Amino acid sequence: MSLRTRPLSPHLGIYRWQIGNTLSILHRITGVALGAGLLALSFWLVSLAGGEDSYRTTARLFESPAGLVCLFGWTFSFLFHLFNGVRHLCWDIGRGFERTSRHASGWFAVLAALCATLATWAMLWHCGRL
């Protein structure tokens, strides 16, 4: 048998990192975070059904600094997943495939999620819910 040189797949170093790579990974990460958030929501609902003492303990957990960081992260995850999902829906109907519109919609999804998250938490802070 003769040994032939087989073609190799391009190495990752050949490709330049783009916003699309980052947003794809972030979309998957936020999806996983939303799954964890669903477990936390279920935990909260079960504690609500469990009575006053159970609910008070859970409320203290979510009001702790770590709980607030998780809630803030879940808020961002939900909003980013929403805005990026709308972006994907636009792609499904054949809009926004051009390079500039892909980049613009990607940055819009990130900035809109950040602004909406900060606005939501500012409103909660202003209304005294935090």
N, C-alpha and C positions, 0 to 999 in steps of 0.2 A: 504494500500500500504506500502510495506516495502521500507525503504530508503537504497539504496545501495551506496557504495562509488564508485564514478565515477572516471575513470582515468583522470588525468590532463595532459595537454601538457607540455613538458619540458620548464622550464623557461629559459629565455635568458641568465641568469647567468651561466647556465651549459655549454654553448658553448663558446669556446675560440675565441676571435676576430682574424680573419685571413685576409691576404691581399686580398683574393677573395671577402670578404664582402665589403671592402673599395673600391675596383676597380669597383664592381657592382654599388655601390652608386655613385661613381665619374662618371661612364659612364652615369648614368641617369642625374646627375647634369649638366654635360657638354652638354648633349643633349638638356636640357632646356635652357642652356646658348646660344647654337647655334640657338635656336628658337628666342631668344631675339636679337641675332646678325643678324638674317635674317631681323628682323624689322628695325634694325639700318641701314643695307645695303639698304633696301627699302627706308628708309628716305633719305639716301644719294643720291640714284638714282633719287628720286623725286625732291630733291633740285637741282640736276644737270640739270634736265629738266626745273626747275623753273626759271632759269636765273642766271646771275652773282651774284646779291645781295643775293639771296637765297643760292647759293652754298658757297659764302664767309662766311655767317653766320654758315652754317653747318660745314664748314672746321674749323672755329674757335672753335666750340663745340668739334669736335673730336681731335683738337690739345691741348685742355685744359688738365690739369693734370688728371682730372676724365675721360676724353675721352680717354687719352692714357692708363690709367689703364684698362678701358673696352676693348680697342683694344688688349692690351696684354693678357687679360683674354680670349678673343675670339680666339686669336691665339693659346693659350695653349689648349683651349677647342676643337678646330678643330683638332689639331694634336693628342691630347690624344684620342679623339673619333676615329680618323683614325687608330692609332696604336692598340688600343684596339679592334676595329672592325676587323682588320686583324687577331688578336688573336682569336676572335670568329669564323671567317671564317675557321681558321685552326681546331678549334674544330668541326665545321660542317662537315669537311671531315674525322674526326676521329683521328686527331693528337693532341698531347699535353695534354692528360688527366692525365698523371702521375703527382704525387705530385710535384716532383722537376721541371718538365717542366712547370707546371701551375704557380708555384711561380716565376720561372725564366722569363717566358714570361710576367707575370704581372709586375715585376720590370723593364723588358726591355721596356714595353709600357710606364711606368711612366718616366723612364730616357730618353728614346728616345724623348718623347714629350717635356720634359724640355730642352734637348739639342737642339732640332729642333726649339723650341720657342726662346731660347736665340740666336741661330745662325741667325734666321730670323731677330730678332730685332737688332742684331749687324750689320748685313748686311745693314739694313735700316739706321742705325745710321752712318755707314761708308760711305754710298752713299749720305748722306745728306738729306734723305727723312723724317727725324724726326725733 
